[in-house]
Amino acid sequence: MNKVLIALVVLFFGFWMFTDPGGLADATSAAGGQVADWGGTLFRAVIDFFGEL
């Protein structure tokens, strides 16, 4: 089951890459920016937590 799911995800992204590479790039960029924001929030929270100790 896992191999089938992985194959479907790879096929989906491969199809998306060939049919709309600009859309895939925009989505990837937006997701990367969101992950970076979450990481920054997490690190600030950890620093604040240890600062309050």
C-alpha positions in Angstrom: 0.0 0.0 0.0 2.8 2.4 0.9 4.5 1.8 -2.5 1.3 2.5 -4.3 0.8 5.8 -2.4 4.3 6.9 -3.0 4.0 6.1 -6.7 0.8 8.1 -6.9 2.3 11.1 -5.2 5.4 11.0 -7.5 3.1 10.7 -10.6 1.0 13.6 -9.4 4.0 15.9 -8.9 5.5 14.7 -12.2 2.3 15.5 -14.1 2.0 18.8 -12.3 5.7 19.7 -13.1 5.2 19.0 -16.9 1.7 20.6 -17.2 2.2 23.7 -15.0 5.8 24.2 -13.9 5.1 27.9 -12.9 2.2 26.8 -10.6 4.3 24.1 -9.0 7.2 26.6 -8.4 4.8 29.1 -6.9 3.2 26.5 -4.6 6.7 25.2 -3.5 7.9 28.7 -2.8 4.8 29.5 -0.7 5.1 26.3 1.2 8.8 26.9 1.9 8.0 30.4 3.1 5.4 29.1 5.4 7.7 26.4 6.8 10.3 29.0 7.4 7.8 31.2 9.3 6.7 28.2 11.5 10.4 27.4 12.2 11.0 31.0 13.3 8.0 31.0 15.5 9.0 27.7 17.1 12.6 28.9 17.8 11.3 32.2 19.3 8.9 30.2 21.5 11.7 27.9 22.7 14.0 30.9 23.4 11.2 32.6 25.3 10.5 29.5 27.3 14.1 29.0 28.3 14.4 32.8 29.0 11.5 32.5 31.5 13.1 29.6 33.4 
